[in-house]
C-alpha cells in the first residue's frame, strides 16, 4: 500500500491525505507542488526520478 507521508520533505508544508498539492516519486518521496515546480525542477533530489501528483486515498480506507 502507498505510504501517505504527511509533509513536504523540502519545506515541511503539511500534506494531509486529501491534499491536491502532494507530489511523489516511485520511492514515495513526498514534496509539495510549489517545491517540485520551483525548487526541484520536477525531479526527486533523492533518486532523480520524476515527481507526479500523489493519488488521494478514499476516507474509508486506512491511512
C-alpha positions in Angstrom: 0.0 0.0 0.0 1.2 3.5 -0.8 2.7 5.3 2.1 0.9 8.7 2.6 3.7 10.9 4.1 2.2 14.0 5.8 4.7 16.7 5.0 6.9 18.1 2.2 10.4 16.7 2.6 11.8 20.1 1.4 9.8 22.8 3.2 7.8 20.9 5.8 4.4 22.1 4.4 1.6 19.9 5.7 0.3 17.5 3.0 -2.6 15.6 4.5 -4.2 12.6 2.7 -6.7 14.9 0.9 -4.1 17.4 -0.3 -4.1 18.3 -4.0 -0.6 19.7 -3.6 1.2 16.4 -2.8 3.7 15.0 -5.4 5.6 11.7 -5.1 8.3 9.7 -6.9 8.4 6.0 -7.4 10.0 5.6 -3.9 7.2 7.6 -2.4 9.4 10.6 -1.5 6.9 13.4 -0.9 7.1 17.1 -1.8 4.6 19.9 -2.3 3.7 21.1 -5.8 5.4 24.5 -5.2 8.8 22.9 -4.3 8.5 20.4 -7.2 7.9 23.1 -9.8 10.1 26.0 -8.4 12.9 24.4 -6.4 13.3 20.8 -7.5 12.6 21.3 -11.2 10.2 18.3 -11.3 13.0 15.8 -10.3 13.3 14.0 -6.9 16.5 15.1 -5.2 16.8 11.7 -3.5 16.6 9.3 -6.6 16.4 11.6 -9.6 13.0 10.2 -10.6 10.1 12.3 -11.9 7.6 13.6 -9.4 3.9 13.0 -10.1 0.7 14.0 -8.3 0.0 11.7 -5.4 -3.4 10.0 -5.5 -5.9 10.7 -2.8 -6.8 7.7 -0.7 -10.6 7.4 0.0 -11.5 8.3 3.5 -13.0 4.9 4.3 -9.6 3.2 3.9 -6.8 3.2 6.5 -4.2 5.9 6.2 
